[in-house]
Amino acid sequence: MLERFRLELQRHKQRPFLEAVAAACALVATADGEVSFSERARLDSVIESLSQLRLFDPHEVVDAFDEHVARLAEVEKGADALLKVVVAGTRAEGAADLLLRISAAMSLADGRDSADEHAVMTQICAALGLPDKAVEDAYVAVRG
């Protein structure tokens, strides 16, 4: 029983990060006007690889992503609202840098770095209070 409570507490603590990842991925994936299959596949690989997200059913992350994509399509200031979600979910040490690397991975999912996706990455970086150089650092880290 205590193990179940511990797991629920971890899930509660990580939920803002889940929402931040889903929001950042939605911002990047929609930057060029559509969410591609390769971007959805990249989201799946992010879910599988991050211990912070393995606490959740993968469908929860995908559902959050889909909700954020829909929000961007329906709300005029949707991007501003999602940037607030990104900031709120990255308060833990190292979370902002990790989120920026995840965003870079999403940007490169289709094998190219579009100017629109790069501009969104710069907006995410600014919202997180990171220097502009952090965007290039994220791309370098993802490309290896």
C-alpha positions in Angstrom: 0.0 0.0 0.0 2.8 2.4 0.8 4.4 1.7 -2.5 1.2 2.7 -4.3 1.1 6.0 -2.3 4.7 6.6 -3.2 4.0 6.1 -6.9 1.0 8.4 -6.8 3.0 11.1 -5.1 5.7 10.8 -7.8 3.0 11.0 -10.5 1.6 14.1 -8.9 5.0 15.7 -8.7 5.8 14.9 -12.3 2.4 15.9 -13.9 3.5 19.5 -14.5 6.6 18.2 -16.4 4.4 15.9 -18.4 2.2 18.8 -19.4 5.3 20.9 -20.2 6.7 18.3 -22.5 3.4 17.8 -24.2 3.0 21.6 -24.7 6.5 22.1 -26.0 6.1 19.2 -28.4 2.8 20.5 -29.6 4.3 23.9 -30.2 7.2 22.5 -32.2 5.1 19.9 -34.1 2.5 22.4 -35.2 5.1 25.1 -36.2 5.0 24.1 -39.8 1.3 23.7 -40.0 0.8 20.0 -39.4 1.7 17.2 -37.1 3.6 14.5 -39.0 3.7 10.8 -38.3 7.4 11.1 -37.6 6.7 13.7 -35.0 4.1 11.5 -33.3 6.6 8.6 -33.4 9.2 10.9 -31.8 6.8 11.7 -29.0 6.4 8.0 -28.4 10.1 7.5 -28.1 10.4 10.4 -25.7 7.8 8.9 -23.5 9.6 5.5 -23.5 13.0 7.0 -22.8 12.3 9.5 -19.9 12.0 8.1 -16.4 9.9 11.1 -15.4 7.3 10.1 -18.0 7.4 6.3 -17.6 5.3 6.9 -14.4 2.4 7.6 -16.6 0.4 5.5 -19.1 1.7 6.5 -22.5 -1.8 7.4 -23.5 -1.9 10.2 -20.9 1.1 11.9 -22.5 -0.3 11.5 -26.0 -3.7 12.7 -24.9 -2.1 15.8 -23.3 -0.2 16.4 -26.5 -3.4 16.1 -28.6 -5.2 18.5 -26.2 -2.5 21.1 -26.6 -2.5 20.7 -30.4 -6.2 21.2 -30.4 -5.8 24.3 -28.1 -3.4 25.8 -30.6 -5.9 25.4 -33.4 -8.9 26.8 -31.5 -7.5 29.6 -29.3 -6.1 32.8 -30.7 -3.5 33.1 -27.9 -3.0 29.3 -27.6 0.8 29.6 -28.1 1.1 32.0 -25.2 -1.0 29.8 -23.0 1.2 26.8 -23.8 4.4 28.7 -23.1 3.0 29.3 -19.6 2.5 25.6 -19.3 6.1 25.0 -20.4 7.4 27.4 -17.8 5.2 26.1 -15.0 6.4 22.5 -15.6 10.1 23.2 -15.7 10.8 24.6 -12.3 12.9 21.6 -11.2 16.7 21.9 -11.7 17.7 20.7 -15.1 14.1 20.5 -16.4 14.3 23.5 -18.7 17.5 22.2 -20.5 15.9 18.7 -20.8 12.7 20.2 -22.2 14.7 22.2 -24.7 16.5 19.0 -25.9 13.2 17.2 -26.2 11.9 20.1 -28.3 15.0 19.9 -30.5 14.4 16.2 -30.9 10.8 16.8 -31.9 12.0 19.5 -34.4 14.4 17.0 -36.0 11.9 14.2 -36.1 11.2 14.6 -39.8 14.9 14.8 -40.6 15.1 18.6 -41.1 15.3 21.7 -39.0 12.7 24.1 -40.4 12.8 27.8 -39.8 9.3 27.8 -38.3 10.3 25.1 -35.8 13.6 26.9 -35.0 11.6 30.1 -34.3 9.3 28.2 -31.9 12.4 26.8 -30.2 13.7 30.3 -29.7 10.3 31.3 -28.2 10.5 28.4 -25.8 14.0 29.3 -24.9 13.0 32.9 -24.2 10.1 31.8 -22.1 12.3 29.6 -20.0 14.8 32.5 -19.5 17.6 30.6 -21.2 20.2 32.4 -23.4 19.6 32.2 -27.2 22.7 30.0 -27.4 20.7 27.3 -25.6 18.7 26.5 -28.7 21.9 25.6 -30.7 23.3 23.7 -27.7 20.1 21.6 -27.6 20.4 20.8 -31.3 24.0 19.9 -30.9 23.2 17.6 -28.0 20.4 15.9 -29.9 22.5 15.4 -33.1 25.3 14.0 -31.0 
